[in-house]
Amino acid sequence: DAKTTQPNSMESNEEEPVHLPCNHSTISGTDYIHWYRQLPSQGPEYVIHGLTSNVNNRMASLAIAEDRKSSTLILHRATLRDAAVYYCILLRSYNTDKLIFGTGTRLQVFP
Amino acid sequence: EAQVTQNPRYLITVTGKKLTVTCSQNMNHEYMSWYRQDPGLGLRQIYYSMNVEVTDKGDVPEGYKVSRKEKRNFPLILESPSPNQTSLYFCASNRLAGEAGELFFGEGSRLTVL
């Protein structure tokens, strides 16, 4: 199964952009790249996903490298509410469905 | 409101006493799964179900059972709980198995086995 590698922790100041990296060098052609985040004492929450092209939604942007071996989640203006653990996950788009979460990146946001 | 509901949210039990954690979703989703979360290990998949009567093992299925008799419910059964099953458990659902998109998670069930 393809694995992802993320830094254990990152820090940001409020109102600044945050770039959260993820390496997935063994990604296969049918793997979608998903990002979830988990706020303290809550279940994981979907953020964004993509396959090959960069994606934007109201929460964040996802930049995917041309070779798809890495991706970056971009929070354009961090708020205190964005402090969470961010998980980069690969989802294989055929019949079986095994989601593998790594240990994620803990993002701290300072006022 | 679209949601995944787990019960109980908190439970303390003793070794060997069978228990069931229920999970229900109101979105008519085909795919449901269970995860456990332990410090330093992230989330690990226990079992998943691609539809009614279709279940399969995830990465850490030992000591657990599941059933999917109806689409909305996916209970997690611990026939003989042991202390190493003390963990935070999450149920999740997705519209279709293998479909890229949003996986909906419940709020979690914190289980302590003494």
Interface residues (C-beta under 8 A of the other chain):
Chain A: Y32 H34 Y36 S41 Q42 G43 P44 E45 Y46 H49 L51 Y87 L91 R92 S93 Y94 N95 T96 D97 K98 L99 I100 F101 G102 T103 G104
Chain B: V4 Y31 S33 Y35 G40 L41 G42 L43 R44 Q45 Y48 M50 D56 G58 D59 F90 A92 N94 A97 G98 E99 A100 G101 E102 L103 F104 F105 G106 E107 G108
